[in-house]
Structure formats: structure tokens, C-alpha cells
């Protein structure tokens, strides 16, 4: 208790909080050299091919991710890719189990809709990034490959429905579901658009 000019002040000791072990324990510093894998993503949501580089290190006999980079010729997406890579890289370095990022990215839906590829409906560009990260996790031994079970005939959609859903994809230029494969090229059939992207 302190008295100043007949006024009493009570001093209480402020106890410093203990550091959160589960947060600080798993922070990984980036070494000067890391192993990495590069994946090429051809997305229906962006004009140009995207290259995703995933770096990893070996720690206590196990491989773990440490960083991600996303690059493309499309300079209009640079800021978006920078934010995405910094956030995911931070999760890789600070989380003991970063696999939860797959569910978070996969749950993002593009407001313009999605498209089907190889029998799977793609919700957004972010869900495609999640698919690449999942493939990477499997390849470095962080998770096992999912086994696909065949649904019964009654639960399977009809061939007519599948044909309708898979014929056209979302156009990155006009945002219409008007892109289909013709002679090895993804071509927009919207006469006001004319988007085309060929395999090379």
C-alpha cells in the first residue's frame, strides 16, 4: 500500500502468463537449403498455368512441410498468391499437424461456380491448391492415400447427368460454364468471349 497526499493506492502484482507450449514448441526455422517439389496446376479458374513449389525438411526422422510458393505468368494474381503462400507457410512452420489446412482450403467455394474434372467437382482455385498439398503430403509420407470405395448403382448418378455436368467447364475470361475440350484445346463456346487454351 502506498500513500500519496492522503490517497491510498493498492499495488497488485501482475503475474506473467506462461508461454503456450503447443504454439512455441513446434516453430521451425527455415534452413538455408530445403528439399522441394514443384507441381504444375492447370486450373479452370485462372488463365495461365500455375506452378506450386512445396518445400520440406526432415526432422526427427520424419519429413514435414516448411513452405509453399505459387507462381504464374498472370501478374494480376501476384498479391493474392503472396498472401496465400505466406499464410500457408506460417501454418507449416508453426503447427505440429498442418493437415487441417486441406479441409479449410477445400471448403472455399468460388461465387461463380465450379467445374468437373476427372469425375470430381472442383469448388474453387483454393480447393485445387488443397489437392496439390494433399498429393504432396502423401508423397512425403505425412498421410496415406485415400482408398476410393465404389458406390452402389442406386446411389450413382445417371450417365446423362454425368455427361451434362462434365461437358462444360467454367471460363476464366467470361465466367460462364461454356468451356469444353475440342481438338486438344479448352475452348469457350460463348461467341462474345473466344477464350482458348491448348495443350503444349
C-alpha positions in Angstrom: 0.0 0.0 0.0 1.3 3.5 -1.0 0.1 6.8 0.4 0.4 9.9 -1.7 -1.3 13.2 -0.5 -3.6 11.2 1.8 -4.7 9.0 -1.1 -4.0 5.3 -0.8 -3.1 3.2 -3.8 -3.0 -0.6 -3.7 -0.3 -2.2 -5.8 -1.1 -5.7 -7.2 1.5 -7.9 -8.7 0.9 -8.7 -12.3 1.7 -12.4 -12.9 3.3 -13.0 -16.3 1.5 -15.7 -18.3 3.3 -18.9 -19.1 4.2 -19.3 -22.8 1.9 -21.6 -24.8 4.0 -24.7 -25.2 1.8 -26.0 -28.0 2.4 -22.9 -30.0 6.1 -22.2 -29.4 7.2 -25.9 -29.3 6.7 -26.5 -33.0 8.0 -23.4 -34.6 10.6 -24.4 -37.2 13.3 -22.1 -38.5 13.9 -22.4 -42.2 17.3 -23.8 -43.0 19.5 -22.4 -45.8 18.7 -25.3 -48.1 15.5 -27.3 -48.3 14.2 -30.1 -50.5 11.2 -29.2 -52.7 8.7 -30.5 -55.2 7.2 -28.4 -58.0 3.7 -29.1 -59.3 2.0 -27.7 -62.4 -1.6 -26.8 -62.0 -3.9 -26.1 -64.9 -6.9 -24.6 -63.4 -10.3 -23.6 -65.0 -10.4 -20.6 -62.6 -7.2 -18.8 -63.9 -5.9 -18.1 -67.4 -2.3 -19.4 -67.1 -0.8 -22.5 -65.7 0.2 -22.1 -62.0 3.4 -23.6 -60.6 3.2 -24.6 -56.9 6.5 -25.3 -55.1 6.3 -27.1 -51.8 9.5 -27.2 -49.6 10.1 -29.7 -46.8 12.7 -30.7 -44.3 13.5 -33.9 -42.3 13.0 -33.6 -38.6 13.4 -36.4 -36.1 13.4 -38.9 -39.0 10.2 -37.6 -40.5 9.5 -35.2 -43.4 7.5 -32.1 -42.7 6.4 -29.2 -44.9 8.0 -25.8 -44.3 7.0 -23.5 -47.1 4.9 -23.0 -50.3 5.3 -20.7 -53.3 2.7 -20.1 -56.0 3.9 -18.6 -59.3 2.2 -17.7 -62.6 2.6 -15.5 -65.7 -0.6 -13.8 -64.6 0.7 -10.8 -62.7 -2.8 -9.7 -61.7 -2.9 -12.6 -59.1 0.5 -11.8 -57.5 -0.9 -10.2 -54.4 -3.4 -13.0 -53.9 -0.7 -15.6 -54.3 1.6 -13.8 -51.9 -1.0 -13.7 -49.1 -1.9 -17.3 -49.7 1.7 -18.6 -49.6 2.7 -16.6 -46.5 -0.3 -17.8 -44.6 0.1 -21.4 -45.5 3.9 -21.3 -45.0 3.3 -19.8 -41.5 0.9 -22.7 -40.7 3.5 -25.2 -42.0 6.2 -23.8 -39.6 4.1 -23.2 -36.5 1.6 -26.1 -36.5 2.5 -29.6 -35.3 -0.1 -31.0 -37.7 -0.8 -28.7 -40.6 -3.1 -31.2 -42.3 -6.2 -29.3 -41.2 -5.3 -26.7 -43.9 -6.7 -29.2 -46.5 -10.2 -29.1 -45.1 -10.1 -25.3 -44.8 -9.0 -24.7 -48.4 -11.3 -27.4 -49.8 -14.3 -25.8 -48.1 -13.9 -22.5 -50.1 -16.4 -22.2 -52.9 -16.0 -19.9 -55.9 -19.0 -17.5 -56.2 -19.1 -18.1 -60.0 -19.5 -21.9 -59.5 -17.1 -24.7 -60.3 -16.4 -27.4 -62.8 -15.9 -31.2 -63.0 -12.5 -32.7 -63.7 -11.7 -36.4 -63.7 -15.1 -37.2 -62.1 -14.6 -34.7 -59.3 -16.3 -31.4 -58.8 -13.8 -28.6 -58.2 -15.3 -25.9 -56.0 -12.6 -23.2 -56.3 -9.0 -22.5 -57.1 -8.2 -22.9 -53.4 -9.6 -26.4 -53.4 -7.3 -27.2 -56.3 -4.4 -25.9 -54.2 -5.6 -28.2 -51.4 -5.5 -31.2 -53.8 -1.9 -30.4 -54.7 -0.9 -30.0 -51.0 -2.7 -33.3 -50.2 -0.7 -35.0 -53.0 2.5 -33.5 -51.6 1.6 -34.7 -48.0 1.1 -38.3 -49.4 4.4 -38.2 -51.3 6.5 -37.1 -48.3 4.8 -39.7 -46.1 2.7 -37.3 -43.9 -0.6 -39.0 -44.7 -1.8 -42.1 -46.5 -3.6 -42.2 -49.8 -7.3 -42.4 -49.5 -9.0 -45.5 -50.7 -11.9 -44.9 -53.0 -15.0 -47.0 -52.5 -17.3 -47.7 -55.4 -20.9 -46.6 -54.7 -23.8 -48.8 -55.4 -25.7 -48.4 -58.7 -28.7 -46.9 -56.9 -26.5 -44.1 -55.4 -24.6 -43.4 -58.6 -25.8 -40.5 -60.9 -27.1 -41.4 -64.3 -24.7 -41.3 -67.3 -26.8 -38.5 -68.8 -26.3 -36.3 -65.7 -22.6 -37.0 -65.7 -22.3 -36.1 -69.3 -24.1 -32.8 -68.8 -22.0 -31.9 -65.8 -18.6 -32.8 -67.2 -19.0 -31.4 -70.8 -18.5 -27.7 -69.9 -16.1 -26.0 -67.5 -16.0 -22.5 -66.0 -14.4 -20.0 -68.4 -11.7 -17.8 -66.7 -12.5 -14.9 -69.1 -16.3 -14.6 -69.2 -17.0 -16.7 -66.0 -19.7 -18.7 -67.9 -19.8 -22.5 -67.9 -19.0 -22.6 -71.6 -15.5 -24.1 -71.9 -15.1 -27.6 -73.4 -12.3 -29.6 -74.8 -12.1 -29.5 -78.6 -9.1 -31.0 -80.6 -6.9 -30.8 -77.6 -7.8 -27.2 -76.7 -10.0 -25.8 -74.0 -12.3 -23.5 -76.0 -15.0 -21.2 -74.8 -18.1 -21.6 -77.0 -19.5 -18.2 -75.8 -19.4 -16.1 -79.1 -18.7 -12.9 -77.1 -15.6 -14.4 -75.4 -13.4 -16.6 -77.6 -11.1 -17.9 -74.9 -8.9 -20.8 -75.9 -6.1 -22.7 -74.2 -4.3 -25.6 -75.9 -2.1 -28.4 -74.5 1.6 -27.9 -75.4 
